[in-house]
């Protein structure tokens, strides 16, 4: 079993502010965490932070801290009720990047009490933060033994990943050398350890997969229920006429193309609709999400999943309006970077709850959808627009570059100013905008993890 700790950029900033009050002494906080309990990995997501007041710490020195543990009883009660986890995190005022013997004794004592209170066998974590913000975490099990967390990630304006292991996918030596010349060894190694889910493997999805694989991503999960058809051949990279005749799954065509590269990327092709409980839980284990879908319903639920499981989400959109006779009214595209506790596609005007509801009705009850559309209650949501590979590839490249710039901050512009990137091809206009206000729909669910709250209607109706 591998273990991961996730948090948002805002949570990381709040913890760093409390843990390093500029007096040179250690400080401590406790957080309530949601869980993603998978078969081979267990992920904790920070949901709510309880800073322990400095005055409640009888001892605060540069290498030791003691504190009143009765402060966390409300968190323990909530964790018991909701099946959530506890994370204790304290600072090391120097750059000592290991748990000390004093830490070992304190953690065994604290977590023995936590396990006794919660009476569960699920894992809980302890972590240390260094002055530069780096976090090192470990599981403290019921017997007082320790296991390092494989990964600690922060989904903020920049993407932070700290791995405890140097294990990574290995590609050809010359391939690695060329990427390292630009990214450096550290960023390239990080790319080789990251898992990415791409939902939608057609117009923007296929060129995005091509780029991610050649960047050296360690693991790609591909999600799309559809097969290749002749109408797709103008925009799906590596798809052939033979694939269309055989009606091969899009995810299998792309996965085979990546395998033929022999660059070391692991593939998980899922020929499934996103709105499937098992698919959602599978992609929740990915470190980064890319949405390459047209549907409002799919984009909304992917945005929702990113909030519940504290995952950075890149949403790709293309709009082409044409009359079929060579006249074009709209040619534009966008890349939205969405932090788990930032604004959502709803606040940004990219998705409406009316469209989400209409598409859900069209998918689940087409007869009722048809009746309501005829009576003017809803607009037609099943409309196919033109698709051109050149536009799709440029938007896919924008998304891949935005991902790289947040993982390897090389540009002069602050990433906070580039949450929304739009391109109008008719006007040759490119714009960047910052994130908006926090989503009122999703804010209270950030880091909540596995819960039936995520599977709200209409999802429970999907078998």
Secondary structure, 3 states (H helix, E strand, C coil): CEEEEEEEHHHHHHHHHHHCCCCCCCCEEEEEEEEEECCCEEEEEEEEEEECCHHHCCEEECCEEECCHHHHHHHHHHHHHHCCEEEEEEECCCCCCCCCHHHHHHHHHHHHHHHHHHCCCCCEEEEEECCCCCEEEEEECCCCCEEECCEEEEECCCEEEEECCCCCCCCCHHHHHHHHHHHHHHHHHHHHHCEEEEECCCHHHHHHHHHHHHHCCCEEEEECCCECCHHHCCCCCCCCHHHHHHCCEHHHHHHHHHHHHCCCCEEEEECCCCCCHHHHHHHCCCCEEEECCCCHHHHHHHHHHHHHCCCEEEEEEEEEEECCCCCEEEEEEEEEEECCCCCCCCCCCCCCHHHHHHHHHHHHCHHHHHHHHHCCCCCCCCCCCCCCHHHHHHHHHHHHHHHHHHHCCCCCCCHHHCCEEEEECCCCEEEEECCCCCCCCCHHHCCCECCCCCCCCCHHHCC
